[in-house]
Structures are given as structure tokens and as C-alpha cells.
Amino acid sequence: MGRGSGIRVRGNGIQISFYWHGQRFQKTLKLEPTKANLKYAERLRGTILLEIAQQTFDPSKYFKSIPENRIPTFREAMETWLGHMEKSTATSTLRDYRSCSKYHLIPFFGELPLDKVTTTEIRRFISTLQCSNKRINNILTPLRGVLGDAFQDGVIEKNPMDRIRSLSIDTSEPEPFSLEEIRKILDACEGPLQNLIQFSFWSGLRTSELIGLEWGDIDWGRNVICVRRAFIRGHVKETKTKAGKREVKILDQARKALEAQKEHSLLSGGRIFTNPLTRQPWSGDNKINHHWASVLRKAGVAYRNPYQTRHTYASLLLSAGENPMWVAQQMGHADWGMIRKRYGRWIPSIDPAVGNRANEIGSQFGSKNASFGDKTVTEENG
């Protein structure tokens, strides 16, 4: 049934729930959850709600004994919710949910009954958080999950999160590297590290995707990289989004980096890029960040984080006049909205002929008679 309807399938039965005198009642009907029986349960609950409104409700009419339904505490509900999420959530995401619960949510809401977790209390909780808006939004995600399920199950009458909006996130402007800066950076390193950095500039992969890339993901015949996974916090997981699972064309500079990397890791048959110090696959992006900062200092290039290699890839392709929709697909975006929003200033304004076709059409309005194909539009004087 609909969210918050007070009707739910429970095993081979149907459970209805409602409130009377501030107490939650639940009744399980021993009926198969067919469409007809669900309709019956809905009508029965409607009758009970009408009786409550008319102050004629008698619980003994529906229950042999008046049930005692205790509202669970936030801690109990959170632990139950996390247990339910174990099989349907990526390991790294579940770990973050548990962290949010342990260090933020339970210390604040802990023993509070769920029906006492109000919108006002949630706003007060948010005001105590000393972290970025992005992190606050992440902390609110499991809170939304717990309270959303409680509302759907009829444990609470209203969902206090309905009035809580995600906080705005200040997305930093892309700061792509110039071709000259790219040359300086590549000249300041060598071996596996140089191969990794060159490949990142010319493939547009996220750092987690670079770390998780394996030799078997390279289709040399079709000249494409098959992006299937990411390596996050020590665990391999599927790509960030459905669109993230994609095939990326191997540009010439990316192919040269792969060819050079063969001698370092091809025989192992596993992941492509390795740590130059350990000669083992990268264990996380923190190690890459350390090497990256060192290379930029040596190259004399102003520091920008490694993710700027992805921004550089996008700006290079767009400035060269590549189709924005194709660039979006290469980068793993579902549509080109993100490309337009973040990289709009690189979409081919460098083309000196841009707009000329429209001018050619418009110039025809300079005369009394403008010809369009085999039709003639004649300007009429009033």
C-alpha cells in the first residue's frame, strides 16, 4: 500500500495500524495479501478511523485484549534499520552509515522514543554539527531512512524529515591544467607514477576507478576502456552510478601510458596501476595524493587536487569541439546537464565560425523578400 497508509504485508497476513488516545495499535489479519484482501484491510482500517473520529471506537470489538505497543527508541530503530541495510548496501556505504550512527545520531537521539524525534529536534541536531554541508547531508541520510521506514510502518504518525531539506553544497569551480602544466607535471615524474598521471589526464576516470582498473578491462581491439568498478576505502565496488559503468575511448596519450605500464604490471594480470615504492596495486587514494603533491612541487605547478585531472580531460575535449553528449558519456554522467553546468565555458566558444550559420539565415531578413527553400515569405506593409 501507499507510504504511511497504515497497511502492510506481514508474512502471509496483512497488518493494519492506527493510533487511539496516543497509543499505536496493530492488528494482523490472517488473510493472504491478495489485491482484494488488501482492499478489505484498507476498508476495515477506514471504518476504525471513522469510529475513532466519531468517538465510538471500542478496541474490544477488534482485539481480544488491548495490546501494549511500546514505541521503540531511536537506538533500537537505528540498529534494526542498519541490519536491514546489510544485504542491499555497498560495504563502504554501510560503513559510513554505521559511523554516522555511532558518532552523531545515537549520541544525540539515542534513547528518545521515535515519536519524540520531531522536526524541531532534528533542526537542533543539525545546528550542533561542526562539519561541511556535504557531510551533514550524508549524516542525515540514515536518519531519513530510519524515520521513513517508521512512518511507512505506522510507528509514527508523521515523518519529521519531510520538512528537512538537504543543505546546499558549494561546488568548487573546475581548475583544469594547461597543456604546458601537463608537460611540466609529466616531466617531474617517471615510471608507474608518470603512467598513472598521464593516463588520468587523458582518460577522465575518477581516482577510485583508476585504482580499480584491471588489464582485463582494456579492449585493445575495440580501443576502449571498460569501466566496471571502483576501489573505495580498501574495497572493490561497482561504479558510483549506473551511467558510471561505461566504455571510454582510449585516446592516443592514454594508450601510450598503458603501453608504458605493461612492463610494470601486465604479467600479474590484475590491476593496472601500481605504487612505485611498493610495486603493489594502490591501496587507496591517500597514497596517490601524497605522491601527487610531491610531483606538483617538483614541477613548480600550483597545487590543485588530483580530481582536477578529470576536469582537465573534460575541458580539453570540449575545447577541441567534441560533442558534449559524448563527453558526458565518456565521463559517466547520465546526461549532459552536469557537463553544461560545470564546463559550459569550455563548450566550443573557440570555434571562430560559431553562430555563422544562424547569421546566414538571419541575413535574409534584410530584403523585402526572404527565400526559404522553395517558399518565399513576403513582408507586407500595414
N, C-alpha and C positions, 0 to 999 in steps of 0.2 A: 504493500500500500504506500501512499504518499508519505513523504518525510514528515514526521511529527503527527501522523494520523492516529496514533494510539492503537494501531492494528499491526501485528507482526506474526509471521510464520514461526512457530517454535516446534521443531521436530516434526511429528506427524499431526500436530494440532495447530490451533490458531489462538493467539493470546491477545486479549484486549486490555487496555489500561486506561485509567481515568483518575481524577482527583475528587475527593469529597471531604470537606472540612479540613483541608490542608494535608490530607493523607492520601498517598497513592495506592490505588487498588489495581490488582491484576487478576484476570480470570482466564484460564486456559480452557478453550472449548475442544472437546475430543472429536474434532471434525477434520477430515482431510482438507488441506488447504487448496481446494478447487476454487475456480472463479466464483461459482455460485455460493459456496460456503463462506468465502471471503466477503461477498456482498451481504450475506446473512449476518456475519460478525459485525460489519460496519453498521447495519441497521440496528442491531442489538445495542451497540455502544451509543448510537444516536438516541435510542429510547432511554437509556440510562442517563445520558447527559440532559435530556429533556426533563426527566423526573427530578434530577438534581436542581435544575433551574426552577422548577415548579415547587421545589421543597417537598416532594412526595417520595423521594428515593428511600427505599428500605433495603439495606445490604443483605438482610436475611433472606430476601427474595431471590438473591443470586448466589449467596455464599452460605454454606453450612455453618461456618464460623467466620467472624470478622478477621480477616488476615492482618498480620502485623508486618508492614513493609517499611523497613528502615532505609532511608536514603543513604547510599554509600558515600564515604568520604572521597575527597578528590584523590588522595593517595591510592585508595583501593581501585577507583575507576581508572586512574592512570596506569597502574600495574596491569589491570585487565586489558586495557587498550594496547599496551606495548606487547603483551602476549599474543594478541590477535594479529598484530602487525608483523610478527616474526617471519611468517611464510610468504608474505606478499610485498616485503620491502627489502631493498638492497642493503647489504651489510653495513656500508658506510652511512647510509641514511638512518638506519635503525640505531646505529651507534650515536649519531647526532641527536636523535630523539631522546635516547636514554640520558645523554649528557644534559640536554635542556631540562629534562625532568628532574634529574638528581641535583643540579646546581642552581636551578632557577624556580621551576614550577612548584615542586613539592615543598621546598623551604618556605614558600610564600602561602600556598593554598592548602598544603598538607592535610590536616585533619578537618578541614572545613567541609561540611556536607555539600554535595553538588548543587543543591538548590539555593545555597548561600553564596555561590560564586556568581556574583552579579556583574553587570557591565561597569558599574562604579568601581568595584573591587579590581576588575581587570585593568581599568584605566590607572588606578593607583599603583598596581603592579608594574605597568609599563613605565610609569614615572620613576620607578626605583632602579631601572636597568641602565647601567653605565656602559653602553656599547653602541655600535653603529646601528643605523636603521635596518640595514640588511640583516644583521644578526638578530635584532629584535623580531623581525618578521619570521626568521627561522624558529625562534623560541615560541612564537605564537602558533606555529603550525601544529605541533602535537596538542596544544590547548584547544585549538579548533576541532581537532579530531575527537578528543575525549568528550567535549561538550556537544558536538554534533551528533555523536552516537547516543549520548544520554537523552538528547531531545527526540531523536528518532525512536528510541525505545520507550519513550513516555516517562522516563525517570524524572525529567524536569519539564515544566510547562512551557518555558520559553528558552531560546538559545541566546545567552547574553553576548555571544560573539557576533551576532547578526549586526550589531551596531559598531563593531570594531573593524576599522579598515586597515589594510596593510599600510605601513609608513612609506613615504616616498624615498626613493634611493637616488642619491646623487651619483650619476654615472659619469666618470671622468671622460674627458674628450680623448679620442684616439691621438696618439703622438707617434705616427709612423716614422721609421728611419728613412733617410735619403739613401740613394744608391751609393753615394760617397761614404756615408756612415757604415753601410753594409760592408763595403770593401775593407774599411779600417777594422771593423769587428772581426771579419774572417781572417784578416792578416795577423790579428793578435792571438790567434789560437791555431791548433793543428790537431790532426788525428781524429779520434772519435768525437771529440768536443766540437771541432770545426764542422764535421759532417752533420752532427745534430743541429747546430745553429743554422748552417746553410739550408738544410732540409726544412727547418721550421720557417725560415723566411719565404721559401718558395712552395710550401705545401698548404700553409694556413691552418694546420692542425693545432688543436689545443694541447697544452703541455701534457695533460693526462693521457691524451690519445697518442702522442709521440712516444711516451714511456711504454704504453701497452702494445705498440705496433710490432708485429712479428713478420718474419720473412715470408711466411705463407700468405700474408695479406697483400703481397705485391704481385700483381698480374702483369708480368713483363710483356706478354704478347699483346694484351689489350692496352698496355701503358696506363694502368690505373692502380690507385691505392684503395684497397677495400677496408674502410674504417668500420670496425665492428665492436671495439671495446675500448675501455679507458682504465687506467691504473690509478686508483684513488686510495690514499691512506693505507697502502700496503695490500689492497685487494683489487682484483680484476673484476670489473663490472661492465654491463652493457653501456653503450654510449648514452649521453645525457638525455637525448630525446629521440623519438622515432626518426626524425629527419637527420639526426646525427649519424645514424647508420647509413653510410653513403659510399659512393665511389668517387674518388678525386683524381682528376687527370694529373699525370706526372709531368710537370714542366721540366724543361731541359736542366735547369740548375738543381732541381730536386733529384733528378735521375743521376746527375754526376755525384751528388752527395751519397746516394745509395750505392753506386758503383764503388766509390772510395771506401765505404763502410764494410763492404763484403769481407775484406781481409781480417776484420776485427771480430765479426760475429756470425758470418754466414754458416760456418761449419757446425755451430751449435744448433742451428735450425730453429732457435727460439726467438726471443725478442731482438729487435734490430740494434737499438742504440744502447751503448754501454758507458759506464763511468770510467773515464781514462785512468783513474787511480786504482780502482779495484778490478777493472776489466770484466765486471759483472753488470747485469742489467740494472738500470737505475731503480733505487728502492723508493723514490719519491721525488717530488718537485723541489723540496727544500735543498737537496744536494745540488740540483741544477741551478737554483737561484744563487748559491754560493759561488759556483764557477762562473756564472753569467756576470755577476757584479765584478769579479776579478778581471774578466776579459774586457769589459767596458772601461775599467780604469786604465788598463794597459793600452787600449785603443785610443784613449783620450776622447771618448764619446760620452756625452751627458747621459746619466743613468735614466733608463725607463725600464719598467719590469718586463720579464720575458714575454708576457702576453702581447706586448707591442709588436712582436714578430708577426702575430696573426693580423693585427691591424695594418701592418706594413704590406702583407700579402694582399689584403683587400684593396688598399689604396693603389697599389701597383697595377692590379688587374683592372680596376675601374678607370684609372687614369689612362690606361692603354686602350680604353674604349670597349672592354669586354662587356657582354650583356649582363646587367645587374641580376637578372633572374638566375643566370648560370653561376655567377659569383656566389649568390645566396646558397645554391645547391652545393657548390664546392665546399662551402664553409659549414654546411649542416644546419642551415636555417630553414624553417618550414615554408617561408615565403620571403619576399624581398623587402618586407616592411622594415626589418632591422637594418638592412643594408642602406635603405633610403634615409632612415633616421640617423644612423651613426656615421655613414660615409657619403652623405649626399654631396658634400663639396668636392668630392673626387670624381663624381659621375660626369662624363666627358665634356666638361667645360673647356678642356684643352683642344677640342676639335674646332678649328677656326671656321669651319663651314657650318657649324651647328646653327640651326634656325634659317638657313638659306632657302630650304625647300618651302617653308611657310611664307617667306618673303616673296618667293616667286609666285605663289598663289595670290597673296595679298596685292601684289603689284598690278594685278589685272583689274583691280577696282579703280585704277587711275583713269580709266577711259569710261565713256558712257556705256559701251557695250563690253561686258566681260564674258569671254567664251569659256565654258566648262565642257570639255569633250565635244559632243555634237549638239549640245544645247547652248542657247545664247540667252543671257539674262540682260534685259534692257532696263536702264534706270528711267523711271517715269517721274516727270515733274508734277508737283501738286498743282 
